[in-house]
């Protein structure tokens, strides 16, 4: 099955700044990530990333991120 690449913008609150959210989706759902831009302060985080994996794994990873309170926009 061919891998799908989705380009996303993620924004999240202070409570998630120290959490390894990208590592977690990589290990839990088998998706690869590439960070193209990041701006993380003590108050807020913003990432532009590309996620690569099969469609089912990508959807599960995005569902997990949403459950944490991450705002996701598709680019």
C-alpha angles and dihedrals in degrees: 000000000000119000120244124218119209123187113213144173115218126193125181143171132256093269091068100044094096095039118103093231096156093046089049095053090045095053098035099043104021096240124143122223137201121193113216098172136006137182114178124169133168089270107038145011131216126181134178107203144162117224120200128194143090117312096252093051092047092051092049091049092050091047089052092050092049090050088058091053098258114153109224127197122181114227 
